[in-house]
């Protein structure tokens, strides 16, 4: 029955990411069925396979497919031996879009390839997976872990600089999180005759990033943040500087929860200290 379940799983891999697949078939602890993982594999010792895995639920006799989950959206393959940074302990940085928590295949990959990883999800969170240790991390974490979390947030943001020349308005694509990571100044090229009026970012989290104050400090304009995070209420907020202090105001959408308000207040305190 276990072998039949394995064959049935392989026959239902409709978008294979590899010429070869490995199988793990285990009794489902919550039902009288098998759980079968079809795991995309490689014979190249310098390659790390992250995408292309499936999870199936199959009847105990191995003959009926009861459930099927594609554990990735694409075929992600990475070269081995190229960590996220030169810092000891650095690992892989990945964006996960199938669910709002990392899946078991990341734990499997961390064990298989001996590397930790930082996995971002569409609600703006970042997770560290180091073999059997899994936990949420944030952009303030010291070292490469915090840098990786900021990089993931930067990958998902969509920012525009608003330029004005009288009634003429231009929107220019910019990056805020990445461009404030290692630079002392945040600058936007402004064509002759135009002035920079604001910067607006659409992100997976309404809480400002650690270096957002540099937009106000060096560009001298407000920073607007719109929240597109999965499972989040819509909010549009603005960071401004008034009477020597940074302030955050919700302009549109749902009011802040107590948790969001506490996180934003803590960030504003950091901004004021940085000034």
Residue frames as qw, qx, qy, qz and C-alpha x, y, z in Angstrom:
[[0.000, 0.886, 0.465, 0.000, 0.00, 0.00, 0.00],
 [0.310, -0.784, 0.113, 0.525, 2.84, 2.38, 0.80],
 [0.383, -0.155, 0.611, 0.675, 4.49, 1.65, -2.53],
 [0.207, 0.614, 0.680, 0.342, 1.20, 2.14, -4.42],
 [0.129, -0.923, -0.260, 0.254, 0.78, 5.47, -2.64],
 [0.376, -0.547, 0.355, 0.658, 4.26, 6.47, -3.78],
 [0.314, 0.171, 0.705, 0.612, 3.50, 5.63, -7.44],
 [0.061, 0.796, 0.592, 0.110, 0.15, 7.44, -7.27],
 [0.234, -0.845, -0.044, 0.479, 1.88, 10.55, -5.92],
 [0.354, -0.317, 0.521, 0.709, 4.47, 10.55, -8.70],
 [0.242, 0.413, 0.746, 0.463, 1.75, 10.21, -11.34],
 [0.046, -0.885, -0.462, -0.031, 0.09, 13.37, -10.02],
 [0.357, -0.558, 0.118, 0.740, 3.13, 15.68, -10.21],
 [0.530, 0.727, 0.430, 0.075, 1.71, 17.78, -13.03],
 [0.273, 0.935, -0.162, 0.155, 4.41, 20.48, -13.14],
 [0.891, -0.249, -0.040, 0.379, 7.71, 18.71, -12.50],
 [0.016, -0.969, 0.243, 0.039, 10.74, 20.83, -11.69],
 [0.233, -0.591, 0.763, 0.120, 13.28, 18.06, -12.08],
 [0.630, 0.251, -0.657, -0.329, 13.87, 14.91, -14.08],
 [0.521, -0.071, -0.820, 0.227, 14.12, 12.99, -10.83],
 [0.499, -0.576, 0.068, -0.643, 11.94, 12.99, -7.70],
 [0.226, 0.092, -0.889, 0.387, 12.39, 11.37, -4.30],
 [0.579, -0.488, -0.403, -0.514, 9.46, 10.19, -2.19],
 [0.007, 0.131, -0.775, 0.619, 8.74, 10.10, 1.52],
 [0.587, -0.351, -0.505, -0.526, 5.58, 8.20, 2.52],
 [0.076, 0.102, -0.752, 0.646, 4.51, 8.30, 6.18],
 [0.199, -0.567, -0.800, -0.004, 1.31, 7.43, 8.07],
 [0.124, -0.590, -0.090, -0.793, -0.86, 10.51, 8.60],
 [0.179, -0.050, -0.761, 0.621, -1.03, 11.04, 12.39],
 [0.330, 0.163, 0.289, -0.883, -4.46, 12.69, 12.02],
 [0.787, 0.258, -0.019, -0.560, -6.23, 10.18, 9.80],
 [0.792, -0.059, 0.602, 0.089, -6.12, 6.65, 8.44],
 [0.652, 0.757, 0.033, 0.021, -4.17, 7.69, 5.35],
 [0.750, -0.056, 0.104, 0.651, -0.70, 8.19, 3.95],
 [0.092, 0.948, -0.086, -0.291, 1.08, 11.51, 3.55],
 [0.811, 0.148, 0.299, 0.480, 3.43, 11.32, 0.58],
 [0.019, -0.864, 0.177, 0.472, 5.93, 14.03, -0.29],
 [0.791, 0.439, 0.222, 0.364, 7.25, 14.10, -3.85],
 [0.340, -0.825, 0.140, 0.429, 10.52, 16.01, -3.54],
 [0.618, 0.771, -0.136, 0.071, 12.27, 17.47, -6.57],
 [0.784, -0.456, 0.271, 0.323, 15.85, 16.19, -6.59],
 [0.440, 0.835, -0.325, -0.053, 19.16, 16.76, -8.32],
 [0.949, -0.050, -0.035, 0.309, 22.33, 14.80, -8.88],
 [0.411, 0.652, -0.176, 0.612, 24.44, 17.95, -8.90],
 [0.606, -0.427, -0.467, 0.481, 26.20, 18.39, -5.52],
 [0.244, -0.077, -0.058, 0.965, 26.59, 22.13, -6.19],
 [0.278, -0.344, -0.417, -0.794, 22.86, 22.72, -6.64],
 [0.128, 0.176, 0.729, -0.649, 20.17, 23.42, -4.04],
 [0.216, -0.368, -0.702, -0.571, 16.60, 22.56, -5.05],
 [0.133, 0.098, 0.520, -0.838, 13.99, 24.60, -3.16],
 [0.580, 0.246, 0.056, -0.775, 10.91, 24.55, -5.43],
 [0.545, 0.214, -0.685, -0.434, 8.88, 21.88, -7.17],
 [0.033, 0.027, -0.944, 0.328, 7.87, 19.82, -4.10],
 [0.577, -0.291, -0.386, -0.659, 4.38, 18.36, -3.56],
 [0.209, -0.104, 0.831, -0.504, 2.47, 16.91, -0.61],
 [0.551, -0.121, -0.603, -0.565, -0.25, 14.30, -1.19],
 [0.509, -0.146, 0.662, -0.531, -2.79, 12.65, 1.09],
 [0.527, 0.173, -0.725, -0.408, -3.56, 9.13, -0.14],
 [0.850, -0.300, -0.043, -0.431, -5.89, 6.45, 1.17],
 [0.569, -0.546, 0.606, -0.102, -4.46, 3.76, 3.45],
 [0.872, 0.157, 0.456, 0.090, -4.64, 1.13, 0.70],
 [0.358, -0.411, 0.451, 0.706, -2.58, 3.42, -1.55],
 [0.347, 0.356, 0.753, 0.430, -5.16, 3.60, -4.33],
 [0.052, 0.848, 0.485, 0.209, -7.08, 6.87, -3.91],
 [0.320, 0.227, -0.120, 0.912, -5.83, 10.44, -4.00],
 [0.260, -0.731, -0.603, 0.188, -7.52, 12.36, -1.18],
 [0.099, -0.966, -0.059, 0.233, -5.61, 15.64, -1.29],
 [0.728, 0.295, 0.120, 0.607, -2.84, 17.47, -3.12],
 [0.182, -0.948, -0.028, 0.260, -0.77, 20.53, -2.20],
 [0.655, 0.541, -0.076, 0.522, 1.81, 22.18, -4.43],
 [0.602, -0.645, -0.197, 0.428, 4.37, 23.49, -1.92],
 [0.279, -0.426, 0.216, 0.833, 5.79, 26.18, -4.22],
 [0.499, 0.741, 0.193, -0.406, 4.74, 28.34, -7.15],
 [0.548, 0.756, -0.340, -0.109, 7.84, 27.77, -9.21],
 [0.952, 0.045, -0.132, 0.272, 11.03, 25.80, -9.72],
 [0.125, -0.938, 0.303, -0.118, 13.55, 27.58, -7.51],
 [0.928, 0.016, -0.088, 0.361, 17.10, 26.24, -7.85],
 [0.152, -0.960, 0.234, -0.018, 20.09, 27.92, -6.19],
 [0.648, 0.473, -0.519, 0.295, 23.86, 27.41, -6.46],
 [0.796, -0.543, -0.210, 0.162, 25.40, 25.90, -3.35],
 [0.707, -0.182, -0.068, 0.681, 28.19, 27.60, -1.47],
 [0.166, 0.403, 0.114, 0.893, 27.12, 31.21, -2.07],
 [0.247, -0.543, -0.672, 0.439, 25.82, 32.50, 1.25],
 [0.049, 0.915, 0.385, 0.112, 23.89, 35.72, 1.72],
 [0.018, -0.957, 0.254, -0.140, 26.97, 37.51, 3.01],
 [0.553, 0.446, -0.621, 0.331, 30.55, 36.90, 4.09],
 [0.405, -0.517, 0.473, -0.588, 29.46, 36.87, 7.71],
 [0.116, 0.108, -0.979, 0.125, 29.78, 33.55, 9.51],
 [0.239, 0.321, 0.810, -0.429, 26.43, 31.79, 9.73],
 [0.410, 0.407, -0.111, -0.808, 24.87, 33.53, 6.71],
 [0.440, 0.166, 0.878, 0.086, 22.57, 31.48, 4.53],
 [0.127, 0.350, 0.694, 0.616, 19.86, 31.63, 1.89],
 [0.220, 0.320, 0.274, -0.880, 17.26, 34.40, 1.49],
 [0.016, 0.259, 0.874, 0.412, 13.94, 33.31, 0.00],
 [0.418, 0.033, 0.102, -0.902, 10.45, 34.73, -0.61],
 [0.074, 0.198, 0.977, -0.022, 7.59, 32.29, 0.08],
 [0.337, 0.026, -0.144, -0.930, 4.19, 32.97, -1.51],
 [0.431, -0.195, -0.832, -0.288, 2.17, 29.78, -1.01],
 [0.551, -0.642, -0.533, 0.023, 1.25, 30.33, 2.65],
 [0.129, -0.890, 0.126, -0.418, 1.78, 32.80, 5.49],
 [0.614, -0.633, 0.471, 0.000, 4.12, 30.48, 7.37],
 [0.226, 0.544, -0.772, -0.239, 7.11, 28.58, 5.96],
 [0.932, 0.015, -0.148, -0.330, 6.47, 24.96, 5.05],
 [0.848, -0.395, 0.347, 0.068, 8.18, 21.74, 6.10],
 [0.836, 0.443, 0.075, 0.314, 10.16, 21.60, 2.86],
 [0.149, 0.868, -0.298, 0.368, 12.32, 24.51, 4.06],
 [0.641, -0.589, 0.465, -0.160, 13.22, 22.56, 7.20],
 [0.941, 0.135, 0.282, 0.132, 13.99, 19.58, 4.97],
 [0.596, 0.720, -0.083, 0.345, 16.22, 21.76, 2.75],
 [0.181, -0.854, 0.392, -0.291, 18.06, 23.27, 5.71],
 [0.800, -0.360, 0.479, -0.029, 18.86, 19.79, 7.02],
 [0.890, 0.358, 0.229, 0.164, 19.71, 18.44, 3.56],
 [0.558, 0.687, -0.063, 0.462, 22.09, 21.22, 2.52],
 [0.657, -0.323, -0.321, 0.601, 23.34, 22.28, 5.96],
 [0.187, 0.233, 0.040, 0.953, 22.48, 25.95, 5.51],
 [0.068, 0.544, 0.582, -0.600, 20.18, 28.28, 7.47],
 [0.138, 0.411, 0.538, 0.723, 17.71, 30.41, 5.56],
 [0.148, 0.346, 0.352, -0.857, 15.58, 33.51, 5.99],
 [0.086, 0.402, 0.819, 0.400, 12.13, 33.09, 4.45],
 [0.180, 0.132, 0.134, -0.966, 9.79, 36.03, 3.82],
 [0.154, 0.480, 0.863, 0.028, 6.00, 35.73, 3.63],
 [0.090, 0.508, 0.442, 0.734, 3.39, 37.98, 2.03],
 [0.386, -0.841, -0.375, -0.061, 2.21, 39.42, 5.35],
 [0.100, 0.888, -0.265, 0.363, 5.55, 41.19, 5.77],
 [0.734, -0.595, 0.323, -0.052, 7.05, 38.70, 8.22],
 [0.501, 0.583, -0.638, 0.043, 10.44, 37.02, 7.99],
 [0.914, -0.354, 0.134, -0.144, 11.36, 33.63, 9.46],
 [0.092, 0.650, -0.754, -0.005, 14.70, 32.03, 10.23],
 [0.984, -0.031, 0.005, -0.177, 14.98, 28.29, 9.61],
 [0.130, 0.650, -0.741, 0.107, 18.11, 26.56, 10.83],
 [0.270, 0.029, -0.962, 0.022, 17.45, 22.83, 10.68],
 [0.339, -0.521, -0.783, -0.027, 14.91, 22.13, 13.46],
 [0.180, -0.495, -0.361, 0.769, 14.95, 25.69, 14.87],
 [0.117, 0.548, 0.539, 0.629, 12.24, 27.87, 13.33],
 [0.203, -0.653, -0.462, 0.565, 11.32, 31.35, 14.53],
 [0.262, 0.896, 0.285, 0.217, 10.16, 34.77, 13.41],
 [0.527, -0.235, -0.021, 0.816, 12.79, 37.50, 13.03],
 [0.169, 0.926, 0.305, -0.145, 12.49, 41.23, 12.35],
 [0.538, 0.739, -0.017, 0.404, 14.36, 43.96, 10.53],
 [0.229, -0.881, 0.307, -0.278, 16.04, 45.14, 13.74],
 [0.947, -0.265, 0.117, 0.139, 17.80, 41.83, 14.40],
 [0.187, -0.803, 0.467, 0.318, 21.59, 42.36, 14.47],
 [0.400, -0.310, 0.787, 0.352, 23.89, 40.99, 11.79],
 [0.082, 0.076, -0.760, -0.640, 23.02, 39.21, 8.58],
 [0.032, 0.457, 0.885, -0.077, 19.61, 38.07, 9.86],
 [0.101, 0.740, 0.331, -0.576, 18.28, 41.62, 10.18],
 [0.041, 0.476, -0.476, -0.739, 19.93, 42.58, 6.90],
 [0.014, 0.121, 0.922, 0.367, 18.20, 39.64, 5.20],
 [0.074, 0.630, 0.723, -0.275, 14.83, 40.62, 6.71],
 [0.096, 0.709, 0.013, -0.698, 15.26, 44.18, 5.43],
 [0.001, 0.269, -0.720, -0.640, 16.29, 42.89, 2.01],
 [0.070, 0.368, 0.918, 0.135, 13.12, 40.77, 1.79],
 [0.091, 0.754, 0.460, -0.460, 11.00, 43.80, 2.74],
 [0.016, 0.607, -0.308, -0.732, 12.82, 45.82, 0.09],
 [0.115, 0.002, 0.868, 0.483, 12.13, 43.23, -2.59],
 [0.052, 0.557, 0.828, 0.047, 8.39, 43.49, -2.05],
 [0.002, 0.693, 0.277, -0.666, 8.07, 47.28, -1.77],
 [0.402, 0.552, 0.481, 0.551, 6.87, 49.45, -4.64],
 [0.243, -0.687, -0.216, 0.650, 7.89, 53.10, -4.13],
 [0.404, 0.665, 0.342, 0.526, 7.46, 56.25, -6.18],
 [0.280, -0.352, -0.147, 0.881, 8.91, 59.72, -5.82],
 [0.234, 0.819, 0.522, 0.042, 6.35, 62.43, -6.64],
 [0.375, -0.150, 0.162, 0.900, 7.85, 65.31, -8.62],
 [0.200, 0.833, 0.493, -0.150, 6.00, 68.54, -9.37],
 [0.277, -0.045, 0.240, 0.929, 6.49, 71.40, -11.83],
 [0.369, 0.002, -0.069, -0.927, 3.47, 73.61, -11.37],
 [0.809, 0.056, 0.184, -0.556, 0.48, 71.48, -12.42],
 [0.737, 0.375, -0.553, -0.105, 2.72, 68.87, -14.03],
 [0.672, -0.498, 0.493, -0.238, 3.26, 65.82, -11.81],
 [0.634, 0.400, -0.658, -0.073, 5.68, 62.95, -12.42],
 [0.837, -0.435, 0.283, -0.174, 6.01, 59.70, -10.52],
 [0.438, 0.614, -0.655, 0.042, 9.47, 58.14, -10.60],
 [0.935, -0.220, -0.278, -0.010, 10.17, 54.61, -9.37],
 [0.053, 0.689, -0.596, 0.408, 12.57, 54.49, -6.42],
 [0.769, -0.217, -0.585, 0.140, 13.68, 52.04, -3.76],
 [0.319, -0.812, 0.194, -0.449, 13.70, 53.16, -0.15],
 [0.858, -0.475, 0.193, -0.032, 14.66, 50.17, 2.00],
 [0.883, 0.142, 0.105, 0.434, 17.53, 49.02, -0.21],
 [0.402, 0.680, -0.014, 0.613, 18.73, 52.55, -0.94],
 [0.316, -0.805, 0.232, -0.446, 18.92, 53.48, 2.75],
 [0.954, -0.245, -0.148, 0.086, 20.62, 50.27, 3.87],
 [0.779, -0.186, 0.004, 0.598, 24.28, 51.23, 3.52],
 [0.318, 0.516, 0.143, 0.783, 24.12, 54.87, 2.48],
 [0.206, -0.314, -0.456, 0.807, 24.18, 57.91, 4.70],
 [0.262, 0.314, -0.009, -0.912, 21.95, 59.88, 2.35],
 [0.459, 0.469, 0.754, 0.031, 18.69, 59.19, 0.52],
 [0.049, 0.464, -0.252, -0.848, 18.65, 61.04, -2.79],
 [0.582, 0.551, 0.598, -0.012, 16.25, 61.21, -5.72],
 [0.308, -0.009, 0.404, 0.861, 17.43, 62.65, -9.07],
 [0.224, 0.746, 0.477, -0.407, 15.14, 65.63, -9.72],
 [0.493, 0.461, 0.413, 0.612, 14.93, 67.05, -13.29],
 [0.159, -0.036, -0.044, 0.986, 15.38, 70.78, -13.77],
 [0.347, -0.250, -0.252, -0.868, 12.23, 72.72, -12.97],
 [0.718, -0.380, -0.531, -0.243, 10.75, 70.00, -10.75],
 [0.213, -0.516, 0.598, -0.575, 10.66, 69.70, -7.00],
 [0.401, -0.098, -0.908, 0.073, 10.31, 66.55, -4.92],
 [0.464, -0.446, 0.008, -0.765, 7.04, 66.72, -2.95],
 [0.756, -0.324, 0.422, -0.383, 6.77, 63.25, -1.34],
 [0.243, 0.286, -0.914, -0.151, 7.74, 59.60, -1.50],
 [0.792, -0.102, 0.193, -0.571, 5.06, 56.91, -1.37],
 [0.124, 0.302, -0.944, -0.051, 5.70, 53.19, -0.79],
 [0.862, -0.124, -0.120, -0.476, 3.36, 50.22, -1.02],
 [0.111, 0.431, -0.863, 0.237, 4.61, 47.50, 1.34],
 [0.609, -0.226, -0.750, -0.127, 3.56, 44.34, 3.13],
 [0.485, -0.498, -0.553, 0.460, 3.60, 46.13, 6.50],
 [0.016, -0.922, -0.213, -0.323, 2.47, 49.57, 7.61],
 [0.611, -0.730, 0.048, 0.303, 5.19, 49.80, 10.28],
 [0.310, 0.897, -0.313, -0.045, 8.08, 51.96, 9.02],
 [0.902, 0.168, -0.226, 0.327, 11.39, 50.28, 8.21],
 [0.657, -0.537, -0.146, 0.510, 14.45, 51.06, 10.39],
 [0.416, -0.183, 0.201, 0.868, 16.03, 53.56, 7.97],
 [0.186, 0.729, 0.581, 0.310, 12.90, 55.32, 6.69],
 [0.239, -0.865, -0.169, 0.408, 13.83, 58.47, 8.65],
 [0.438, -0.273, 0.396, 0.760, 16.51, 59.12, 6.05],
 [0.223, 0.584, 0.602, 0.496, 13.82, 60.05, 3.53],
 [0.192, -0.935, -0.297, -0.015, 12.69, 62.88, 5.81],
 [0.548, -0.662, 0.116, 0.497, 16.20, 63.77, 6.89],
 [0.405, -0.261, 0.492, 0.725, 17.89, 64.02, 3.49],
 [0.149, 0.424, 0.662, 0.600, 15.06, 64.43, 0.98],
 [0.045, 0.110, 0.287, -0.950, 13.10, 66.66, 3.32],
 [0.526, -0.095, -0.373, -0.758, 9.68, 65.32, 2.27],
 [0.718, -0.186, 0.453, -0.494, 7.01, 63.12, 3.90],
 [0.139, 0.181, -0.950, -0.213, 7.04, 59.37, 3.42],
 [0.751, -0.015, 0.077, -0.655, 3.68, 57.73, 2.77],
 [0.030, -0.189, 0.981, 0.017, 3.26, 53.99, 3.40],
 [0.761, 0.014, -0.123, -0.637, 0.33, 51.91, 2.08],
 [0.426, -0.263, 0.847, -0.177, -0.17, 48.39, 3.48],
 [0.705, 0.252, -0.430, -0.505, -0.79, 45.61, 0.95],
 [0.067, -0.326, 0.922, -0.197, 0.18, 42.74, 3.29],
 [0.504, -0.171, -0.779, -0.332, -1.78, 39.50, 3.00],
 [0.482, -0.492, -0.706, 0.167, -4.51, 39.35, 5.64],
 [0.243, -0.247, -0.284, 0.894, -4.01, 43.02, 6.61],
 [0.176, 0.847, 0.458, -0.208, -6.64, 45.74, 6.66],
 [0.476, 0.596, 0.163, 0.626, -5.96, 48.52, 4.18],
 [0.354, -0.834, -0.145, 0.398, -4.16, 51.49, 5.68],
 [0.521, 0.610, 0.016, 0.597, -2.37, 54.51, 4.31],
 [0.519, -0.771, -0.158, 0.332, -0.11, 56.38, 6.70],
 [0.415, 0.798, -0.118, 0.422, 2.36, 59.24, 6.55],
 [0.688, -0.403, -0.184, 0.574, 5.62, 59.87, 8.38],
 [0.194, 0.863, 0.047, 0.465, 6.30, 63.57, 8.86],
 [0.547, -0.122, -0.398, 0.727, 8.57, 65.65, 11.04],
 [0.181, -0.803, -0.260, -0.505, 6.98, 68.36, 13.18],
 [0.410, -0.841, 0.186, -0.300, 8.41, 70.47, 15.98],
 [0.008, -0.653, 0.744, -0.141, 11.59, 68.40, 15.98],
 [0.520, -0.115, 0.817, -0.222, 9.87, 65.01, 16.25],
 [0.204, 0.033, -0.829, -0.520, 8.82, 62.32, 13.80],
 [0.553, 0.141, 0.468, -0.675, 5.09, 61.66, 13.67],
 [0.002, -0.079, -0.922, -0.380, 2.96, 58.97, 12.04],
 [0.470, 0.245, 0.267, -0.805, -0.61, 59.66, 10.93],
 [0.351, 0.285, 0.876, 0.167, -3.16, 57.26, 9.44],
 [0.177, 0.225, -0.232, -0.930, -4.63, 59.11, 6.47],
 [0.708, 0.095, -0.306, -0.630, -6.98, 56.43, 5.14],
 [0.640, 0.053, -0.765, -0.054, -8.21, 52.98, 6.05],
 [0.732, -0.513, -0.448, -0.004, -8.58, 51.10, 9.32],
 [0.287, -0.871, 0.301, -0.261, -7.31, 52.63, 12.58],
 [0.342, 0.473, -0.776, 0.239, -4.16, 51.19, 14.11],
 [0.823, -0.380, -0.420, -0.037, -4.46, 48.20, 16.41],
 [0.526, -0.827, 0.199, -0.016, -2.79, 48.44, 19.81],
 [0.842, -0.167, 0.324, 0.399, 0.02, 46.16, 18.57],
 [0.556, 0.569, 0.233, 0.559, 0.65, 48.24, 15.44],
 [0.120, -0.949, -0.009, -0.290, 0.50, 51.46, 17.45],
 [0.692, -0.657, 0.251, 0.164, 3.12, 50.12, 19.89],
 [0.790, 0.078, 0.338, 0.505, 5.42, 48.99, 17.07],
 [0.355, 0.753, 0.197, 0.517, 5.12, 52.32, 15.27],
 [0.345, -0.927, 0.067, -0.129, 5.71, 54.32, 18.48],
 [0.782, -0.431, 0.296, 0.339, 8.87, 52.29, 19.12],
 [0.666, 0.357, 0.319, 0.572, 10.07, 52.98, 15.58],
 [0.090, 0.908, 0.120, 0.392, 9.42, 56.71, 15.90],
 [0.577, -0.793, 0.170, 0.101, 11.44, 56.75, 19.12],
 [0.781, -0.095, 0.351, 0.507, 14.31, 55.18, 17.17],
 [0.437, 0.678, 0.278, 0.522, 13.96, 57.81, 14.44],
 [0.193, -0.958, -0.005, -0.212, 14.07, 60.66, 16.93],
 [0.716, -0.569, 0.287, 0.284, 17.14, 59.14, 18.56],
 [0.728, 0.228, 0.356, 0.540, 18.77, 58.82, 15.13],
 [0.198, 0.879, 0.150, 0.406, 18.15, 62.50, 14.44]]
